[in-house]
């Protein structure tokens, strides 16, 4: 109990201690948020807000304060809505088979609702054999994920690589905004998940976590594609020497 020099009923001391605990919890929660230990979009932060606000409300039992009560009830209500929104976004988000294919290969670090927002900027498109998806030397906003089919990558009309399902096309030109360094042609009917450049750019500007996850996927894939192109070039050179 609090050491107060005059007599105060036990229940008043108890409610006061509960209120002090709630105030301390508010401060601790805000400190953890600023230090990056908890996230505003996570579960821990709103739960601690609910507990802290409830404690402060209890402390107002003896001396009711309308303004203070409204603030605490608003904190509780908004936090509950945030928890409900998080639950629905994690458990009720739905993906098509094509979208799940893309997520499994490149977006494992994103939460379902974040992946959903990213994939809302993409559509499935079909490309007949012989069509050019990207043309060397031209600036393009094409960014696509191959769902099925086969593409050939040519530089100066020489085949330097082939890309099939689960490959990303146009990641370097999209990231750097430079003219394409190679031509990408569909060698058979190919289906791609193609992103809308304008919608995707707007989304990435507002969502750093999604932007970081997509850039990391592009970096990993570009490295793998470069290694694959080098191997393809070496095989071609060895075949020429053998011939």
C-alpha positions as CSV (number, residue, x, y, z in Angstrom):
1,X,0.0,0.0,0.0
2,X,1.0,3.6,-0.4
3,X,2.6,5.2,2.7
4,X,0.4,8.2,3.1
5,X,0.5,10.1,6.5
6,X,-3.3,10.1,6.9
7,X,-6.0,7.4,6.8
8,X,-7.3,6.5,3.4
9,X,-9.7,3.6,2.8
10,X,-8.0,0.5,1.4
11,X,-10.0,0.4,-1.8
12,X,-8.9,4.0,-2.6
13,X,-5.3,3.1,-2.1
14,X,-5.8,0.0,-4.3
15,X,-7.4,2.0,-7.2
16,X,-4.6,4.6,-6.9
17,X,-2.0,1.9,-7.3
18,X,-3.8,0.4,-10.2
19,X,-3.9,3.8,-11.9
20,X,-0.2,4.3,-11.2
21,X,0.5,0.9,-12.7
22,X,-1.5,1.9,-15.8
23,X,0.4,5.1,-16.2
24,X,3.7,3.3,-15.9
25,X,2.5,0.8,-18.5
26,X,1.6,3.6,-20.9
27,X,5.1,5.1,-20.5
28,X,6.8,1.7,-20.9
29,X,4.7,0.8,-24.0
30,X,5.5,4.1,-25.7
31,X,9.2,3.7,-24.9
32,X,9.3,0.2,-26.4
33,X,7.6,1.5,-29.5
34,X,10.1,4.3,-30.0
35,X,13.0,1.8,-29.4
36,X,11.6,-0.5,-32.1
37,X,11.1,-3.3,-29.7
38,X,7.4,-3.4,-30.3
39,X,5.5,-2.4,-33.5
40,X,2.4,-0.3,-33.7
41,X,1.0,-2.9,-36.2
42,X,1.8,-5.9,-34.0
43,X,-0.2,-7.5,-31.2
44,X,1.8,-6.5,-28.2
45,X,1.4,-2.7,-28.5
46,X,-2.5,-2.6,-28.6
47,X,-2.8,-5.3,-25.9
48,X,-0.6,-3.2,-23.5
49,X,-2.6,-0.1,-24.4
50,X,-5.8,-1.9,-23.5
51,X,-4.4,-3.0,-20.2
52,X,-3.0,0.4,-19.4
53,X,-6.3,2.2,-20.3
54,X,-8.3,-0.3,-18.2
55,X,-6.1,0.4,-15.2
56,X,-6.5,4.1,-15.5
57,X,-10.2,3.7,-15.8
58,X,-10.3,1.7,-12.6
59,X,-8.4,4.4,-10.8
60,X,-11.2,6.9,-11.8
61,X,-13.8,4.9,-9.8
62,X,-13.7,7.2,-6.8
63,X,-13.4,10.5,-8.6
64,X,-15.1,10.2,-12.0
65,X,-13.5,12.3,-14.8
66,X,-15.6,12.4,-18.0
67,X,-12.8,13.7,-20.3
68,X,-10.3,11.2,-19.0
69,X,-12.8,8.3,-19.2
70,X,-13.6,9.2,-22.8
71,X,-9.9,9.1,-23.7
72,X,-9.3,5.8,-22.0
73,X,-12.4,4.2,-23.6
74,X,-11.4,5.5,-27.0
75,X,-7.9,3.9,-26.5
76,X,-9.5,0.6,-25.6
77,X,-12.0,0.7,-28.5
78,X,-9.4,1.7,-31.1
79,X,-7.0,-1.0,-29.9
80,X,-9.6,-3.7,-30.1
81,X,-10.5,-2.6,-33.6
82,X,-6.8,-2.8,-34.5
83,X,-6.5,-6.3,-33.1
84,X,-9.6,-7.4,-35.0
85,X,-8.3,-5.9,-38.2
86,X,-5.0,-7.7,-37.7
87,X,-6.7,-11.0,-37.1
88,X,-8.9,-10.6,-40.2
89,X,-6.0,-9.6,-42.4
90,X,-4.0,-12.7,-41.2
91,X,-6.7,-15.3,-41.4
92,X,-9.2,-14.1,-44.0
93,X,-6.9,-13.0,-46.8
94,X,-7.2,-15.2,-49.9
95,X,-4.8,-15.9,-52.8
96,X,-5.2,-17.6,-56.1
97,X,-2.9,-20.4,-57.0
98,X,-0.8,-18.1,-59.2
99,X,-0.4,-15.6,-56.4
100,X,0.6,-18.3,-53.9
101,X,3.2,-19.5,-56.4
102,X,4.7,-16.0,-56.4
103,X,4.6,-15.6,-52.7
104,X,6.2,-19.0,-52.0
105,X,9.2,-18.1,-54.2
106,X,9.7,-14.4,-53.5
107,X,7.5,-12.9,-50.7
108,X,7.9,-15.3,-47.7
109,X,9.0,-12.4,-45.4
110,X,5.8,-10.5,-45.9
111,X,2.6,-10.9,-43.9
112,X,-0.5,-12.0,-45.8
113,X,-2.2,-8.6,-45.8
114,X,1.1,-7.0,-47.1
115,X,1.4,-9.6,-49.8
116,X,-2.3,-9.0,-50.7
117,X,-1.7,-5.3,-51.1
118,X,1.3,-5.9,-53.4
119,X,-0.5,-8.5,-55.5
120,X,-3.5,-6.1,-56.0
121,X,-1.2,-4.2,-58.3
122,X,-0.7,-7.2,-60.6
123,X,-2.7,-9.0,-63.3
124,X,-2.3,-12.3,-65.1
125,X,-1.4,-11.9,-68.8
126,X,-0.8,-14.3,-71.6
127,X,1.9,-14.0,-74.2
128,X,1.9,-16.0,-77.5
129,X,5.1,-17.6,-78.7
130,X,7.4,-15.1,-80.5
131,X,6.1,-12.0,-78.7
132,X,8.6,-9.7,-77.1
133,X,8.1,-8.9,-73.4
134,X,11.1,-6.6,-73.1
135,X,13.2,-5.1,-76.0
136,X,16.9,-4.3,-75.6
137,X,17.8,-0.7,-75.5
138,X,14.3,0.5,-74.8
139,X,13.0,1.9,-71.5
140,X,10.2,-0.4,-70.2
141,X,8.0,-0.6,-67.2
142,X,7.5,-4.3,-67.6
143,X,7.9,-6.3,-64.3
144,X,6.6,-9.8,-64.4
145,X,6.7,-13.2,-62.8
146,X,6.6,-16.2,-65.1
147,X,3.9,-18.6,-64.0
148,X,4.3,-21.0,-66.9
149,X,6.0,-21.2,-70.3
150,X,9.5,-20.4,-71.5
151,X,11.3,-17.2,-72.5
152,X,14.6,-16.6,-74.1
153,X,16.9,-13.7,-73.2
154,X,18.9,-12.3,-76.1
155,X,21.7,-9.6,-76.2
156,X,22.8,-8.4,-79.6
157,X,20.6,-11.2,-81.0
158,X,22.7,-13.8,-79.2
159,X,21.0,-16.1,-76.7
160,X,22.5,-15.5,-73.2
161,X,19.9,-17.3,-71.1
162,X,16.5,-19.0,-70.9
163,X,13.9,-18.4,-68.2
164,X,11.0,-20.6,-67.3
165,X,8.4,-20.7,-64.6
166,X,9.1,-18.9,-61.3
167,X,11.5,-16.5,-62.9
168,X,11.2,-12.7,-62.5
169,X,11.5,-10.5,-65.7
170,X,12.4,-6.9,-65.8
171,X,13.5,-6.4,-62.2
172,X,16.7,-4.5,-63.1
173,X,15.0,-2.1,-65.5
174,X,12.2,-1.5,-63.0
175,X,14.6,-0.8,-60.1
176,X,17.0,1.4,-62.0
177,X,14.8,3.0,-64.6
178,X,17.4,2.4,-67.3
179,X,16.9,1.0,-70.8
180,X,16.7,-2.8,-71.0
181,X,20.1,-4.5,-71.4
182,X,18.6,-7.5,-73.2
183,X,15.5,-8.6,-75.1
184,X,13.1,-11.1,-73.6
185,X,11.1,-13.2,-76.0
186,X,8.5,-15.8,-75.4
187,X,9.6,-19.0,-77.0
188,X,6.4,-20.8,-76.3
189,X,3.0,-19.6,-74.9
190,X,3.8,-17.9,-71.6
191,X,1.7,-16.8,-68.7
192,X,3.0,-14.0,-66.4
193,X,1.9,-12.2,-63.4
194,X,2.5,-8.6,-64.6
195,X,2.7,-5.6,-62.2
196,X,1.2,-2.2,-63.1
197,X,4.2,0.1,-62.8
198,X,2.2,3.2,-61.6
199,X,0.2,1.4,-59.0
200,X,3.3,-0.5,-57.7
201,X,5.4,2.6,-57.5
202,X,2.8,4.4,-55.5
203,X,2.5,1.4,-53.1
204,X,6.2,1.0,-52.6
205,X,6.6,4.7,-51.8
206,X,4.1,4.4,-48.9
207,X,5.2,1.0,-47.6
208,X,8.8,0.7,-46.8
209,X,8.6,-2.9,-45.6
210,X,7.0,-4.1,-48.8
211,X,9.5,-2.1,-50.8
212,X,12.4,-3.7,-48.9
213,X,11.0,-7.2,-49.3
214,X,10.5,-6.8,-53.1
215,X,14.0,-5.3,-53.5
216,X,15.5,-8.2,-51.6
217,X,13.7,-10.6,-53.9
218,X,14.9,-8.7,-57.0
219,X,18.5,-8.8,-55.7
220,X,18.4,-12.5,-55.0
221,X,16.9,-13.3,-58.4
222,X,19.2,-11.0,-60.4
223,X,22.2,-12.7,-58.8
224,X,20.8,-16.1,-59.7
225,X,20.0,-15.0,-63.2
226,X,23.5,-13.5,-63.7
227,X,25.1,-16.8,-62.6
228,X,22.8,-18.7,-64.9
229,X,23.7,-16.4,-67.8
230,X,27.4,-16.9,-67.2
231,X,27.0,-20.7,-67.2
232,X,25.0,-20.5,-70.4
233,X,27.7,-18.4,-72.0
234,X,30.4,-20.8,-70.9
235,X,28.5,-23.8,-72.3
236,X,28.0,-22.0,-75.6
237,X,31.7,-21.1,-75.8
238,X,32.8,-24.7,-75.0
239,X,30.4,-26.1,-77.6
240,X,31.9,-23.7,-80.2
241,X,35.4,-24.8,-79.4
242,X,34.4,-28.5,-79.5
243,X,32.8,-27.9,-82.9
